[in-house]
Amino acid sequence: MALAAGLLVAACSRPTAGPEPRRVLVLEGFDQPESVQYDPRQDVYFVSSMAGLGSARNGMGYIARARAERPEAWEVFVRSGVRGARLDAPKGLTLQGDTLWVADIDVLRGFHRRTGEPLAEIDLAPQGAVLLNALTVGPDGTLYATDSGIVMGAKGVEYVGGDKIFAIGSDGSVRIVAQGPELGHPNGITWDPFGERLLVVSFHPFGSELYALAPNGSKGEVLGRGTGRFDGVQVLPGGDVVVTAWSDSSLHRFSGGRSERVLRDLWTAADLGVDTRRHRVAIPLVLPGRVEVWEVPGR
């Protein structure tokens, strides 16, 4: 569980000269890390690790925690089978008050952000959940979860359908706000405070999209496109949107109708987090088993 630190100038494409992105930290030794959530109150990174196939109910998953400032090692924060916790193949993370939520196949599981104590479970299997992937919280406290409609098994990624976006209210009510193949196997989701809207990226294998979710739940404006398998999406403090992509192993930035590929060679880059204190992005690389932390300068 050692942490390696280093500096590297990335090969990237930028339309104008300016500061290059800089890799500042590498967290090593994870078992298929899928999502990173930065907690500004504690100044820590939470990292979910599937520890097996993404649809396997094997009880082997865990959530790690690492200090964001001068970290020396990460530690297991929540381990399946300890203190009543259950984690099969944990993926997307988000914070809602003192609850750290994690998407785990067809169940949302909540843990206390400081102690790791299990707090809640929301079973979405009765609503037809296939593979819950990413999470975010809206300004009114509503919890949103994407269902990519895929199976991650021994045959690889199988696109079985059932694409949905769920909304869970503060009273625990569950509703499907969007569904259907036009969602393109929704993966990452985040709240955009600048545009006051939900942003979603699609994991479609041949043509991925970054799009807004309209107030009525329909697919809204398309803000960007890629060659396939967009995974994570976040909004940077200045308003730019960054997206990880499996098909070209890159980090893309979208702003003002423009797009650029700012980082390359990010094999199986998944659900990234944003360190708002240091203006860094933390990118989990599933198959290499590490998290890379980068400074990505603004335009």
C-alpha positions in Angstrom: 0.0 0.0 0.0 2.9 2.3 -0.6 2.6 5.7 -2.3 5.1 6.6 -5.0 5.6 10.3 -5.8 7.0 11.7 -8.9 6.9 14.4 -11.5 6.2 13.9 -15.2 5.3 16.3 -18.0 2.6 14.6 -20.0 2.4 14.4 -23.7 -0.8 16.2 -24.6 -2.4 18.3 -27.3 -3.1 21.9 -26.5 -4.3 24.5 -29.0 -2.1 27.3 -27.5 1.1 27.5 -25.6 0.8 27.5 -21.8 1.6 25.5 -18.6 1.6 21.8 -19.2 -0.2 19.3 -17.0 2.0 17.8 -14.3 1.7 14.5 -12.6 2.5 15.0 -8.9 1.5 11.8 -7.2 0.9 8.1 -7.9 -0.9 5.9 -5.5 0.0 2.3 -6.1 -1.2 -1.1 -5.0 -5.0 -1.0 -5.5 -7.1 -3.9 -6.8 -9.0 -2.4 -9.7 -9.7 1.1 -8.4 -12.8 2.5 -10.1 -13.7 5.8 -8.5 -12.1 8.7 -6.5 -14.0 11.1 -4.3 -12.2 14.1 -2.7 -13.5 15.1 0.8 -12.6 18.8 1.4 -13.6 18.6 5.1 -11.0 15.9 5.9 -8.7 16.7 3.0 -8.6 13.0 1.9 -9.2 10.9 -1.1 -11.6 8.0 -1.0 -10.9 5.3 -3.6 -13.3 2.4 -4.4 -11.7 -0.9 -5.5 -13.7 -3.6 -7.2 -11.2 -6.4 -6.4 -12.7 -8.6 -9.1 -15.1 -8.5 -12.0 -17.4 -5.5 -12.1 -20.6 -7.6 -11.8 -19.3 -10.2 -9.4 -21.0 -10.6 -6.1 -17.9 -11.9 -4.4 -17.8 -9.8 -1.2 -14.2 -8.7 -1.9 -14.5 -5.0 -2.6 -13.2 -2.2 -0.4 -12.9 1.6 0.0 -9.5 3.1 0.7 -8.6 6.4 2.2 -5.5 8.5 1.6 -4.4 11.9 2.9 -4.3 14.4 0.1 -1.6 16.5 1.6 1.8 14.8 1.7 0.4 11.3 1.8 2.7 8.5 2.8 0.4 5.5 2.4 -3.2 4.7 1.9 -5.3 2.6 4.2 -8.4 0.5 3.9 -11.3 2.5 5.2 -14.2 0.1 4.6 -13.6 -3.6 3.9 -16.4 -6.0 3.0 -17.1 -8.4 5.9 -15.7 -6.1 8.6 -18.1 -4.3 11.0 -21.1 -5.4 9.1 -20.0 -3.9 5.8 -20.8 -5.5 2.5 -19.0 -4.5 -0.8 -19.1 -6.6 -3.9 -17.8 -4.5 -6.8 -17.9 -0.9 -5.6 -17.7 1.8 -8.2 -19.0 5.4 -8.1 -18.6 7.5 -4.9 -20.2 10.7 -3.7 -20.7 12.6 -0.5 -24.1 13.6 0.9 -23.7 15.3 4.3 -21.8 12.9 6.5 -22.6 9.9 4.2 -20.2 8.5 1.7 -22.3 6.7 -0.9 -21.0 4.0 -3.2 -22.7 2.3 -6.2 -22.3 -1.5 -5.8 -23.9 -3.4 -8.8 -27.6 -2.9 -8.0 -27.4 -1.5 -4.5 -26.4 1.9 -3.1 -24.5 1.6 0.2 -23.8 4.5 2.6 -21.0 4.8 5.1 -20.1 7.5 7.6 -17.4 9.7 6.0 -15.3 9.8 9.2 -15.7 6.4 10.8 -16.7 4.1 7.9 -19.6 2.8 9.8 -22.4 1.3 7.6 -25.3 3.7 7.6 -27.8 2.7 4.9 -28.5 0.5 1.9 -30.9 1.3 -1.0 -31.7 -1.8 -3.1 -32.5 -0.7 -6.7 -32.8 -4.2 -8.0 -36.6 -4.0 -7.8 -36.4 -1.0 -10.1 -34.5 -3.0 -12.7 -31.0 -1.8 -11.9 -28.3 -3.7 -13.9 -25.0 -2.0 -13.1 -25.0 1.1 -11.1 -22.0 3.1 -12.0 -21.6 6.7 -10.9 -23.2 9.0 -8.3 -23.7 12.7 -7.7 -25.8 14.9 -5.4 -27.9 17.8 -6.7 -28.1 21.2 -4.9 -31.4 20.2 -3.2 -29.7 17.0 -1.8 -31.2 14.6 -4.3 -28.9 11.6 -4.9 -28.5 10.6 -8.6 -27.2 7.2 -9.8 -26.5 6.1 -13.4 -27.2 2.5 -14.5 -25.0 1.7 -17.5 -27.0 -1.3 -18.5 -23.9 -3.5 -18.9 -22.5 -6.7 -17.4 -18.8 -6.8 -16.5 -18.0 -10.5 -16.4 -15.7 -13.2 -17.6 -16.6 -12.4 -21.2 -15.7 -8.7 -20.8 -18.2 -5.9 -21.1 -21.5 -7.0 -22.4 -24.1 -4.3 -23.4 -27.3 -5.9 -22.2 -29.4 -2.7 -22.1 -31.5 -1.2 -19.3 -29.9 2.3 -19.4 -31.3 4.4 -16.6 -30.7 7.4 -14.3 -32.2 7.1 -10.8 -33.0 9.9 -8.3 -33.3 9.2 -4.6 -34.9 11.9 -2.5 -34.1 12.9 1.0 -37.2 10.8 2.1 -35.7 7.7 0.5 -38.1 7.8 -2.4 -36.8 6.3 -5.6 -37.7 7.4 -9.2 -36.3 6.8 -12.6 -35.7 10.3 -14.1 -34.4 9.0 -17.5 -34.2 5.7 -19.3 -33.7 4.2 -22.7 -31.0 3.5 -25.3 -30.7 7.2 -26.2 -28.7 7.6 -23.0 -25.9 5.6 -24.6 -25.1 3.5 -21.5 -24.7 6.4 -19.0 -21.6 6.2 -16.9 -20.3 9.3 -15.2 -22.6 12.0 -13.8 -22.0 15.2 -12.0 -23.8 18.5 -11.1 -22.5 21.5 -13.0 -22.9 24.5 -10.7 -22.0 26.9 -13.5 -24.7 25.7 -15.9 -27.0 24.6 -13.0 -27.6 21.2 -14.7 -26.7 17.5 -14.5 -24.0 16.4 -16.9 -23.7 12.8 -18.1 -21.2 10.9 -20.2 -22.0 7.8 -22.2 -20.0 4.5 -22.2 -21.2 3.6 -25.7 -18.5 1.5 -27.4 -18.4 3.4 -30.7 -19.4 6.9 -30.1 -19.5 8.5 -26.6 -21.1 11.8 -25.7 -21.0 14.4 -23.0 -24.6 15.8 -22.6 -26.8 17.7 -20.2 -29.9 16.1 -18.7 -32.9 18.2 -19.4 -35.2 19.1 -16.5 -37.9 16.7 -17.8 -35.4 13.9 -17.7 -34.8 13.7 -21.4 -31.4 13.8 -23.0 -30.5 17.5 -23.6 -27.8 19.5 -25.2 -24.7 17.5 -26.4 -21.6 19.3 -25.3 -19.0 17.0 -26.7 -18.3 13.8 -28.4 -15.6 11.1 -28.4 -14.6 7.9 -30.1 -16.2 5.7 -27.4 -16.4 4.7 -23.7 -16.4 8.0 -21.8 -16.3 7.1 -18.1 -15.9 9.8 -15.5 -16.9 13.4 -15.7 -16.2 16.4 -13.3 -16.4 20.2 -13.4 -13.2 22.0 -12.6 -13.4 25.1 -10.3 -13.1 27.4 -13.3 -16.1 25.8 -15.1 -14.2 23.5 -17.6 -15.5 20.0 -17.9 -13.1 17.1 -17.8 -13.9 13.6 -19.0 -12.0 10.3 -18.9 -12.2 8.0 -21.9 -11.3 4.3 -22.3 -11.2 4.2 -26.1 -8.3 6.5 -26.5 -6.9 6.3 -22.9 -7.2 10.0 -22.4 -8.4 12.9 -20.3 -10.5 15.3 -22.4 -11.4 18.9 -21.5 -14.5 20.7 -22.8 -15.0 24.4 -22.6 -16.9 27.0 -24.6 -17.7 24.6 -27.5 -14.0 23.6 -27.7 -12.5 20.3 -26.8 -8.9 19.1 -26.3 -7.2 15.9 -25.2 -5.0 17.1 -22.3 -3.6 13.8 -21.1 -2.8 10.6 -22.9 -1.7 7.1 -21.9 -4.3 6.7 -19.2 -5.2 3.1 -19.7 -8.7 2.2 -18.3 -9.1 5.7 -16.7 -12.3 5.6 -14.7 -14.4 7.9 -12.4 -12.0 10.8 -11.5 -12.2 13.1 -8.5 -11.3 16.8 -8.2 -9.1 18.1 -5.4 -10.7 21.5 -5.1 -8.1 22.8 -2.6 -5.1 22.2 -4.9 -6.8 22.3 -8.3 -5.8 18.7 -9.1 -7.6 15.7 -10.6 -7.2 12.2 -9.2 -7.7 9.6 -11.9 -8.1 5.9 -11.1 -6.6 3.5 -13.6 -8.6 0.2 -13.2 -6.3 -2.4 -14.7 -2.9 -0.9 -13.7 -4.2 -0.7 -10.1 -3.2 2.9 -9.4 -4.5 6.4 -9.0 -2.6 9.2 -10.7 -2.9 12.8 -9.4 -2.4 15.6 -11.9 -2.3 19.3 -11.9 -4.2 20.5 -14.9 -3.8 24.3 -15.5 -6.7 26.3 -16.6 -6.8 27.9 -20.0 
